[in-house]
Amino acid sequence: MTTKQDSVNVRVQQFDVDDDNDNVESIHESIASIDRPPSQVRNHPLPLPKTYHPFSLHVLALLIPSSIFGVLARLGLQALATYDGQSIFPLAYVQSVGCLIMGFAIPFKGTIGDFYGPLYTAITTGFCGSLTTFSGWQLDVFNSWINAGGAQRGGLRDFMDGLTKTVFTLSISLASISFGTYLAKLVEPCVPRLQPPRRVVRVTITALSILLYAATLPTYFRLSPRFRHQATAALLFAFPGTLTRYILSLKLNPLFSSMPIGTFAANAGGTALLAAFHVLQGISSEPVSPTACSILQGLGDGYCGCLTTISTFAAEIVALQRP
């Protein structure tokens, strides 16, 4: 005979199961929607903003300037932090800055969506995803393990150097995401609600973004060839890399609730491609021409650097950890 207490226990257990299911669904939705433009509009007195499909031309076009500026910021930070006697490897600055901006932007998804939805995707997927790089991190670790720089040290020290870059990158990336989120919550009450841009402004932004990508071709050919290896070749392949990652994220991440498979596929594929390009550059039996070498470097810095990301990877890890 079922007692009243037994009925209460059954209901409590059912509530616990429902709560667990809700948490799993919430985490799944959080991971799957990190790269998506905002689609829900909050109640506020301003005119209702336009919502955008993830593959809207406005969304995709705004990925162009954000990808280009992300690559330039990454290459600039690496050049700035590379010097004799440096205390920390240059990519540490790149990953920390990108993850800090990512962590700061995620809590403002609703606020940015109220203003202009594609701007959120441009900041997170475009700029932060292109600024940080998973493939460059893995190449840096590999070079430490094989002592590519020819440092006077033993095999154990090579292992420790690579391990240090691995642990430090993960630690500073997760810490930067959390710190950025904390800063965003502090300043969010002070951020005003802006009027959504008018249609003519939206169309102008989209057109200028497309023209900016077209401008990468004359930039590559007209500027001095010595800049091709350093930056201009990478600008040609920045947007295709970001677009590939964005598509993989939208198509694959919703398939698995426990693992962001889209980001994993982008990082794994981009790292494999970077390894192949790195090998091709170092082939000694058939010397690579300067033009081919610049293109390979551009594919590595531009396409692979934008295809792979630490900021989204770290944000998804943080989302998995949330109850």
JONOR-V431103 format. One record per residue. N is the residue number from 1. RES is the residue in one letter. SS is DSSP state (H for helix, E for strand, C for the rest). NEAR is the number of other C-alpha atoms within 10 Angstrom. Layout:
# JONOR-V431103
N | RES | SS | NEAR
N | RES | SS | NEAR
This chain:
# JONOR-V431103
1 | M | C | 4
2 | T | C | 6
3 | T | C | 7
4 | K | H | 9
5 | Q | H | 9
6 | D | H | 11
7 | S | H | 11
8 | V | H | 11
9 | N | H | 11
10 | V | H | 12
11 | R | H | 12
12 | V | H | 12
13 | Q | H | 12
14 | Q | H | 12
15 | F | H | 12
16 | D | H | 12
17 | V | H | 12
18 | D | H | 12
19 | D | H | 12
20 | D | H | 13
21 | N | H | 12
22 | D | H | 12
23 | N | H | 14
24 | V | H | 17
25 | E | H | 13
26 | S | H | 17
27 | I | H | 21
28 | H | H | 22
29 | E | H | 15
30 | S | H | 17
31 | I | H | 27
32 | A | H | 24
33 | S | C | 16
34 | I | C | 22
35 | D | C | 25
36 | R | C | 23
37 | P | C | 27
38 | P | C | 24
39 | S | C | 17
40 | Q | C | 13
41 | V | C | 16
42 | R | C | 12
43 | N | C | 9
44 | H | C | 9
45 | P | C | 7
46 | L | C | 12
47 | P | C | 12
48 | L | C | 14
49 | P | C | 18
50 | K | C | 16
51 | T | C | 18
52 | Y | C | 18
53 | H | C | 14
54 | P | C | 20
55 | F | C | 14
56 | S | C | 12
57 | L | H | 15
58 | H | H | 21
59 | V | H | 22
60 | L | H | 21
61 | A | H | 24
62 | L | H | 24
63 | L | H | 31
64 | I | H | 27
65 | P | H | 22
66 | S | H | 27
67 | S | H | 31
68 | I | H | 28
69 | F | H | 19
70 | G | H | 26
71 | V | H | 31
72 | L | H | 23
73 | A | H | 20
74 | R | H | 27
75 | L | H | 21
76 | G | H | 15
77 | L | H | 18
78 | Q | H | 17
79 | A | H | 13
80 | L | H | 11
81 | A | C | 18
82 | T | C | 15
83 | Y | C | 11
84 | D | C | 6
85 | G | C | 6
86 | Q | C | 9
87 | S | C | 9
88 | I | C | 12
89 | F | C | 15
90 | P | C | 19
91 | L | H | 23
92 | A | H | 20
93 | Y | H | 20
94 | V | H | 24
95 | Q | H | 27
96 | S | H | 24
97 | V | H | 24
98 | G | H | 31
99 | C | H | 34
100 | L | H | 23
101 | I | H | 21
102 | M | H | 26
103 | G | H | 30
104 | F | H | 24
105 | A | H | 23
106 | I | H | 22
107 | P | C | 17
108 | F | C | 17
109 | K | H | 22
110 | G | H | 19
111 | T | H | 21
112 | I | H | 21
113 | G | H | 24
114 | D | H | 26
115 | F | H | 23
116 | Y | H | 24
117 | G | H | 28
118 | P | H | 26
119 | L | H | 21
120 | Y | H | 27
121 | T | H | 30
122 | A | H | 23
123 | I | H | 23
124 | T | H | 29
125 | T | H | 29
126 | G | H | 32
127 | F | H | 29
128 | C | H | 34
129 | G | H | 35
130 | S | H | 36
131 | L | H | 32
132 | T | C | 32
133 | T | C | 28
134 | F | H | 25
135 | S | H | 28
136 | G | H | 22
137 | W | H | 22
138 | Q | H | 19
139 | L | H | 15
140 | D | H | 18
141 | V | H | 20
142 | F | H | 19
143 | N | H | 16
144 | S | H | 22
145 | W | H | 18
146 | I | C | 13
147 | N | C | 19
148 | A | C | 11
149 | G | C | 8
150 | G | C | 9
151 | A | C | 10
152 | Q | C | 8
153 | R | C | 9
154 | G | C | 9
155 | G | H | 11
156 | L | H | 9
157 | R | H | 15
158 | D | H | 21
159 | F | H | 16
160 | M | H | 13
161 | D | H | 17
162 | G | H | 20
163 | L | H | 16
164 | T | H | 14
165 | K | H | 21
166 | T | H | 15
167 | V | H | 11
168 | F | H | 14
169 | T | H | 22
170 | L | H | 18
171 | S | H | 13
172 | I | H | 19
173 | S | H | 28
174 | L | H | 25
175 | A | H | 18
176 | S | H | 25
177 | I | H | 26
178 | S | H | 20
179 | F | H | 17
180 | G | H | 23
181 | T | H | 21
182 | Y | H | 14
183 | L | H | 15
184 | A | H | 19
185 | K | H | 14
186 | L | H | 10
187 | V | H | 10
188 | E | H | 13
189 | P | H | 8
190 | C | H | 8
191 | V | C | 10
192 | P | C | 8
193 | R | C | 13
194 | L | C | 13
195 | Q | C | 13
196 | P | C | 19
197 | P | C | 13
198 | R | C | 10
199 | R | H | 10
200 | V | H | 9
201 | V | H | 11
202 | R | H | 14
203 | V | H | 14
204 | T | H | 11
205 | I | H | 15
206 | T | H | 20
207 | A | H | 15
208 | L | H | 15
209 | S | H | 20
210 | I | H | 17
211 | L | H | 14
212 | L | H | 15
213 | Y | H | 19
214 | A | H | 12
215 | A | H | 13
216 | T | H | 18
217 | L | H | 14
218 | P | H | 10
219 | T | H | 16
220 | Y | H | 19
221 | F | H | 12
222 | R | H | 9
223 | L | C | 11
224 | S | C | 10
225 | P | H | 15
226 | R | H | 11
227 | F | H | 13
228 | R | H | 22
229 | H | H | 20
230 | Q | H | 17
231 | A | H | 20
232 | T | H | 26
233 | A | H | 27
234 | A | H | 30
235 | L | H | 29
236 | L | H | 23
237 | F | H | 26
238 | A | H | 33
239 | F | H | 28
240 | P | H | 19
241 | G | H | 25
242 | T | H | 31
243 | L | H | 21
244 | T | H | 15
245 | R | H | 30
246 | Y | H | 25
247 | I | H | 16
248 | L | H | 18
249 | S | H | 26
250 | L | H | 19
251 | K | H | 13
252 | L | H | 17
253 | N | H | 25
254 | P | H | 19
255 | L | H | 14
256 | F | C | 13
257 | S | C | 18
258 | S | C | 13
259 | M | C | 18
260 | P | C | 22
261 | I | H | 19
262 | G | H | 22
263 | T | H | 24
264 | F | H | 19
265 | A | H | 18
266 | A | H | 26
267 | N | H | 25
268 | A | H | 15
269 | G | H | 17
270 | G | H | 26
271 | T | H | 24
272 | A | H | 15
273 | L | H | 17
274 | L | H | 23
275 | A | H | 19
276 | A | H | 13
277 | F | H | 19
278 | H | H | 16
279 | V | H | 11
280 | L | H | 16
281 | Q | H | 19
282 | G | C | 12
283 | I | C | 10
284 | S | C | 9
285 | S | C | 6
286 | E | C | 9
287 | P | C | 12
288 | V | C | 15
289 | S | C | 10
290 | P | H | 13
291 | T | H | 13
292 | A | H | 14
293 | C | H | 19
294 | S | H | 23
295 | I | H | 22
296 | L | H | 23
297 | Q | H | 23
298 | G | H | 25
299 | L | H | 23
300 | G | H | 27
301 | D | H | 30
302 | G | H | 31
303 | Y | H | 29
304 | C | H | 34
305 | G | H | 32
306 | C | H | 38
307 | L | H | 33
308 | T | C | 32
309 | T | C | 31
310 | I | C | 29
311 | S | H | 31
312 | T | H | 26
313 | F | H | 23
314 | A | H | 23
315 | A | H | 23
316 | E | H | 21
317 | I | H | 15
318 | V | H | 17
319 | A | H | 17
320 | L | H | 19
321 | Q | H | 9
322 | R | C | 10
323 | P | C | 9
